[in-house]
Amino acid sequence: MTGMKAIRRFTVRTTVPAQISALTSLATNLRWSWHLPTRNLFESLNPELWEKSRFDPLSMLSALSREQLQLLAHDPDVVARVDSAQASLDCYLNEPRWYQELGAEAPQSIAYFSPEFGIADVLPQYSGGLGILAGDHLKSASDLGVPLIGVGLLYQAGYFKQSLSKDAWQQETYPLLDPDALPLTLLREDDGAPVLISLPLPDNRTLHAHIWRADVGRVPLLLLDSNVAENDDAARGVTDRLYGGGGDHRLTQELLLGMGGVKALRVYARLTGTAAPEVFHTNEGHAGFLGIERIRELMDPALTEHPLSWSEALAAGRASTVFTTHTPVPAGIDRFPRSMIEHFFAGKLAPGVPVHQILALGAENYDGGDSDVFNMAVMGLRLAQRANGVAKLHGVVSRGMFSGLWPGFDHEDIPITSVTNGVHVPTWVDPALAELARERFGAEVLDGPDWSKVYDVTDEEVWAMRRRLRAALVSDARRRLRASWKKRGAADAQLAWTDSALDPDVLTIGFARRVPTYKRLTLMLRDPARLKALLLHPEHPIQIIIAGKSHPADDAGKKMIQDLVQFTDDPEVRHRIVFLPNYDIAMARTLFPGCDVWLNNPLRPLEACGTSGMKAAINGSLNLSVMDGWWDELYDGENGWAIPTANTGTSEEERDDIEAGALYELLETQVAPRFYGEVVTMDAGAAGPSQPHDGALPAHWISMIKHTLAHLGPAVSANRMVAEYVQRLYQPAAEAGRLARANDYAATKEFAAWIDNVRPAWGGVHIEHVESHGLNDEPQIGESLQVRAHITLGQLRPEDVNVTVVYGTASDSDELTATRSLSLDSVQEYGPGRYQFTTELVIDRSGNFGYGVQILPKHGALANPAELGLITTA
Ligand SMILES: *Cc1c(COP(=O)(O)O)cnc(C)c1O
């Protein structure tokens, strides 16, 4: 080695001989990352190099020498296997799948925007759950044949790599990626020049970007890269790292993602002759400016013969936009100073689009809002006609959290639905488990809705598989532990103990995720002596494997890691509890399958969904979790354990005490004894555990594993999730979008004019009085009463409104529950602008019956009556 450092580094792609040239396309399409036969093919070519290149086909190909490649090319068996793998890929890319049965009405193309995508460890463009989810969304879309196009940024350093200092403080490094060495293809014009998209910035600067395409099975993912020669230094750095800087840097990233992303889609459609997206789905608020770019396109006289007005363009854009909110934690939502947005849009970024209207979209003009702030989530909701949270409970929480945008509405009527997240099964099921399923039941069983075949597997086989997965994790953990200690300054001579750290026969509990405070990494340390006793229990010990990165700017998170690692450093327990640095996809794929129990103890209800427990479940791990996110709707008593939540009103300290106490109690009296085959009664203290005879299997535990696989498998699959998005959100959005565009936007113009009329006139809508007739003193079920509402509509017409009676069971405080509603659709005008609305209401229940009357706007183009945030109640 010389002391010389390279001033420039680049990757030369291998030329693969013609006989096996398909290896290049097999290595470039990321389907290999979840398609076991393709991985096996690469491994078989050279197992040693496969391991050395960290299971990255492209890197392995470039590491093969010309001679080795020639040898492979002249081996008829290799050639045949490469051909067959390529045929399988071609078939996968072209054959009709689930989506192709939906018919011609299904959207031609759907754009999916996200600031991060976690697809494979070779493409580290994610920080946590949001990115992994986006990756899984693309993969399942591909498996289902959904014509999705992903849009994101290509970060030069991705997210940081984590290591620990001697005193257990998180260290961050940002190794630069070379796009040429990644499974990416640069998008080029027909003449071969790289496509360049541009965004005008303030002070006459321009931000340029190249577009890289990753192929995720059938789904192209376009990644914008500002590291191009045409840019000044600052502009080159825009895509330097994921969630790097704040302020201007972050805003420029998001402008590039949203506005640049739409421009990239336009170029892609032009170059490939494919359909323009009919639906735009934004994964969290970061990409929200895509809505502004689409409004700009519709308003720009240079682009269309008949430019639309602001209101028309907004209505047209909203019709085909879907917004997904992902977090109830304020720190997870991007907010910018209003003045910064004003500064950026004052220039040529969106000529013709009124800046005050853009500012209004992100305004927190509600109780508790900050008038100096521009809120990306709020803009997301205002720019999308359809919105959702990511689990049922998160839907409830989001409707409450954003209720300020719909003043006067009951929270349950706020138009934010929920689609529970899922995980891409072929990516997250352990290969050993997948092989077993395939051998026994055929290829489809883990892709399909029927997982109950697991009941045909014997207890012995299940238990042997669990041990195998646990042992694989233990050996991976030992390797990582040793490497981490070496990084922290230990010498090899001091590290012999790591070879026997952890035990492949001890109940293994996993906890790995990002480390924001609400996820409470250190809850388990609440009573260190009690934790120690659990770890070292003579009959039923537990061992815990922990991992997670803290955001570089979050010292509270780093302190939690430090506290935890310092506990694990104790020689008394270090063989039973370990922290593994640099949590990423590669680690996760061994971790989930290897754990018997997956632990999650966030502060309820701050975990929007959480997906790591789902990944554990599809591998037969049992969940032990606070009733938050997905677990709140899918825990059923036999698939794991629920950690009870302290009552609201307790202080944070008390809450942690109570919930940690409950966690210890569960581990001590339920989880550990059951794992070791003791018969556990719910009333643990009373009977005392009975010891199993030697070699007996823990029958109850194994039945819980089978139950988990059979019931949770299909429910947590990303195929279920993507199908729901298609049916409940994409299809309606595409239909609304088509109606909006038809006849040169005729319906949009009418709808926008209607909104512009209804909004200011709504103040004139009043319920003067409501009366009912026809009930005697002792009303009976089945009798009816006539409800009459006298209403002033001011400038509006009766057909502009829906007057409804909302009825239900009335509480002592007159709160209505179990409500239903009925339109008052018989109308009589009794004075200028004054109407009587009437209906017959049948009493459908006994007990305290109550009703109220409300008025909502009515128009065929409204996706939801609450959409405009206008309501009048009696
Ligand atoms: C699944 C996953 C996450 C998300 O975990 P949560 O428990 O949902 O927060 C984060 N990082 C990696 C590497 C994952 O695989």
The ligand as a MOL file (V3000), in Angstrom:
LIG
                    3D

  0  0  0     0  0            999 V3000
M  V30 BEGIN CTAB
M  V30 COUNTS 15 15 0 0 0
M  V30 BEGIN ATOM
M  V30 1 C -38.9020 -2.3710 10.3290 0
M  V30 2 C -37.7310 -1.5060 10.5210 0
M  V30 3 C -37.8640 -0.2780 11.1930 0
M  V30 4 C -39.1750 0.1910 11.7570 0
M  V30 5 O -39.3520 -0.3100 13.0680 0
M  V30 6 P -40.5340 0.2220 13.9980 0
M  V30 7 O -40.5870 -0.6900 15.1490 0
M  V30 8 O -41.7480 0.2240 13.1610 0
M  V30 9 O -40.1570 1.6030 14.3850 0
M  V30 10 C -36.7320 0.5170 11.3450 0
M  V30 11 N -35.5310 0.1220 10.8550 0
M  V30 12 C -35.3670 -1.0540 10.2280 0
M  V30 13 C -34.0280 -1.4300 9.7110 0
M  V30 14 C -36.4590 -1.9050 10.0230 0
M  V30 15 O -36.2930 -3.0590 9.3680 0
M  V30 END ATOM
M  V30 BEGIN BOND
M  V30 1 1 1 2
M  V30 2 1 2 3
M  V30 3 2 2 14
M  V30 4 1 3 4
M  V30 5 2 3 10
M  V30 6 1 4 5
M  V30 7 1 5 6
M  V30 8 2 6 7
M  V30 9 1 6 8
M  V30 10 1 6 9
M  V30 11 1 10 11
M  V30 12 2 11 12
M  V30 13 1 12 13
M  V30 14 1 12 14
M  V30 15 1 14 15
M  V30 END BOND
M  V30 END CTAB
M  END
